[in-house]
């Protein structure tokens, strides 16, 4: 029952984020910060009710590990200029609400695949293939020379990455609810 509650809350947050990103191009703090706090609170409350109060520390710990696993890689991607802060905080919310590092990894994996597909679609439909390939070659050359790349990003189309996170998070949540075996399911962190 606890997983159903967590995955329902996660799905709702992700759908709202995807809609706001598609409409406005932003994932708002009024959604992400409360969602992260709700994830922490939810894990503590659910671990108290499900485990008779015994697992409160374990629930909080699992939430913080899930948050960190989802949040920190996206902080690095943002630092390199790869995405906006709202997407980073949304991934943190996925980890906090999901309260499991394995769900965080699955959500990231699917979100990155969906994001790449979205980027390819946008690149082809906006006729940005040549400019994108030029930017990638330039970035690779500059990175190998350990120089920060200066990319030609005027007119660069924006990818609604919250949509990718939404799809990735919902697929990962369905894996949890259906008990699907992922490659990382057998590993234990805590």
Secondary structure as GFF3:
##gff-version 3
##sequence-region A 1 190
A	DSSP	alpha_helix	2	24	.	.	.	ID=ss1
A	DSSP	alpha_helix	29	50	.	.	.	ID=ss2
A	DSSP	alpha_helix	56	79	.	.	.	ID=ss3
A	DSSP	alpha_helix	85	98	.	.	.	ID=ss4
A	DSSP	alpha_helix	101	125	.	.	.	ID=ss5
A	DSSP	alpha_helix	129	144	.	.	.	ID=ss6
A	DSSP	alpha_helix	161	178	.	.	.	ID=ss7
###
